[in-house]
């Protein structure tokens, strides 16, 4: 077990306060680290910081390796002499402080980056060239984005056959004719990397460690699939022969149909899992610890025939299994890995988890409707990462509000509160404080609460509703809101139960 007994806060970069229409790698990020440290929390868990795709979801990316340019701080661009202070100030946002304005930010962030590129391409030419040499994925990403741009944003399988199939001469010709575009994407990622690494170094010195998140699947319309088509189960038209999802369960009678292409595990094995190792290497370069989303698919995964209307029509197929993790553990000896083992879990997944030694996850909201559940704190093993809720759950107060009276009464009695005292939300919520206290006092090695729970917020602030396409990933906070959080209470709890340490 690589974690020491500690605690953390879950909040995405996009949710940070600041003057733009989205949170960025700014001074507010450093201030957020100070804020959670004041409550004795030493881990900051973020959602994937890779480039986002459909639905603004950080779990739907055009690259499993490239960073999200929306998080680049324009003030830093000005400090580097790449744009004027006036240009940076002009990207400030006058709309709501409480939601991300993705539609605006796509254009504004790209616009300021294009201005910065004119000077940056010359100022950092040697650094960019070295960054590209050291990161194989960067050339794939820049090629993909360039060809996609000249094709009007169409998905890669709709490009001319030579480009669709990544014929080297055809791609080289396009890049030669659009060198500025190609070089822009190299510059974009160099700046992203420079800002993130600088921020992470500052946070680490303060005593904050970053937990990142790695989705197991990649998007069909991505640089990853286009540049590595042999690694995926695609038909002669470059379409997935089967797609990812999960079968029906307690939460969804139709299951969940994600639509991602599936890996050709035989090909992966024949290559020595080179792409997976490259991906893990990238993740450990970005983060101090890593959560692997949908870990169960490494044991067995749910394959749904393309064209199916629901995930009901799928079947279980064998995953990669132990061999990959033997390599990962040998190559990354001190890596801190969290296995997301939620959902339909069988003996195969439990055996793989035990074999790797990775801590699994426990979520308190799942514990109170299922008898003596593994998600009740008195059943948490030490080698687990425990949450009040995840980014896919309701907030704790929103969840309490929606529970039936019997389960809510049991929950309140479990956390040591009179059932009549549940109904007050907000920064001094007795019920939410009691739930978080129960989480912190548990034996799980790491206890993590979403920022919204520290605030006692309701359902209107939840980050994501699975299966709902619109209005997700938008929550933001403000500095005024952060000042209202009862951090003295959380500091007392983290000190009392021995978690105020890295």
Secondary structure, DSSP 8 states (H G I E B T S, - for coil): ----SEEEEE--GGGS-SSSSS--SSHHHHHHHHHHHTTT--EEE----B-B-GGG-TTSBS-SSSB-GGG--HHHHHHTTSS-HHHHHTT---S-SSB--HHHHHHHHHHHHHHHHHHHHHHTHHHHHHHHHH-HHHHHHHHHHHHHHHTTT--GGGS-HHHHTT-HHHHHHHHHHTHHHHHHHHHHHHHHHHHHHHHHHHHHHHT-EEEEEE-SS--SSSHHHHHTGGGB-B-TTS-BSEEEEE--BTTBTT-EEEEEE-B-HHHHHHTTTHHHHHHHHHHHHH-SEEEETTGGGGTEEEEEETT-SSGGG-EEEE--THHHHHHHHHHSTT-EEEE---SS--HHHHHHHHHHT-BEEEEGGGTTTSSS-TTSGGG--SSEEEES--TTS--HHHHHHHS-HHHHHHHHHHTT--GGG----STT-HHHHHHHHHHHHSS-SEEEEEHHHHHT--GGG-S--TT--SS-S-B---HHHHHHS-HHHHHHHHHHTT----
